[in-house]
Amino acid sequence: MDFALVLLLGLAAGTLGGIVGFGTSIMLMPALVLVFGPREAVPIMAIAAIMANASRVAAWWREVDWRLTAAYSATGIPAAALGAKTLLTLPPGLIELALGLFFLGMIPLRRWMARQTWRLTLWHMALVGAVIGFLTGIVVSTGPINAPFFLAYGLVKGAYLGTEAMGSLAVYIAKAVTFRSLNALPLAIIAKGLIIGSSLVAGAFIAKRFVNRIDAGKFKLLMDALLVMAGLTMLWAAMQN
């Protein structure tokens, strides 16, 4: 029964993530911790996140900015591998606490960035990939951090969703491969991640029909609401350690 509820939540989380580009891990992670425990929840979410991002790439394949993806991934992939290794040496809860506060602080920062006239370049995005790749290797979700930078580069709707997902996909694969090489990703965990990830894939394709209909103002308010949820979820995760 618990597994079935996780799958239903995964469908909802995959749909929401498919609309705004993040929020999947934020919604799903607390349930995974409750059902499987914190030790299994992180690698399970890593596998599910690969499937979620792959489905968004498939949904928006024609609009992916491949130059941006290459710049972001070139630094993000090795940084994610380093972050995953660092995870095993850090005090439990420390990073979640810091990111929880950071996510809440991202709301005024995102609004300030939206009012600026400048645009980020590929070099900027390579630097962003290094920082966020490292953080992604350590924590379950950094999607709320990614969003303002990809939007500031000038991407919108399908181009934003597909390109951000492609960059995140590369980073999560690096994270999963590192976990596997460190014997932190046994086959049983992979199987659970694949099953849960299937619900996220379905949600991503359900979301596509809503993306072009959503009002820009409501889209921004939804992003702020998810940033609040992200911050509170990370603080909650920190208290579980």
Number of C-alpha atoms within 10 A of each C-alpha: 6 12 15 10 12 18 19 16 19 28 24 22 24 34 26 23 25 33 27 23 26 29 25 29 25 24 21 23 23 17 18 21 17 11 15 16 12 17 10 19 22 24 23 27 29 28 24 29 29 25 25 33 32 20 26 30 24 16 20 20 17 11 17 22 17 13 11 21 23 18 21 29 25 18 21 32 25 18 24 30 24 20 23 24 18 14 16 13 8 11 9 15 17 14 18 24 19 14 23 22 16 17 24 20 14 18 19 11 12 20 13 10 15 13 8 9 7 11 13 13 13 15 12 14 22 20 16 21 30 22 16 25 32 27 24 26 30 24 18 21 26 23 24 26 19 19 18 18 20 21 20 18 17 13 18 14 19 24 20 22 30 30 28 28 28 29 27 29 23 22 29 28 19 24 30 25 15 20 20 15 10 13 10 17 20 13 11 10 18 19 14 19 23 19 16 28 27 18 23 34 26 18 26 29 19 19 20 19 12 13 16 12 8 12 9 11 8 10 15 14 12 15 20 20 14 23 25 19 18 27 24 20 22 27 20 16 21 18 13 11 11
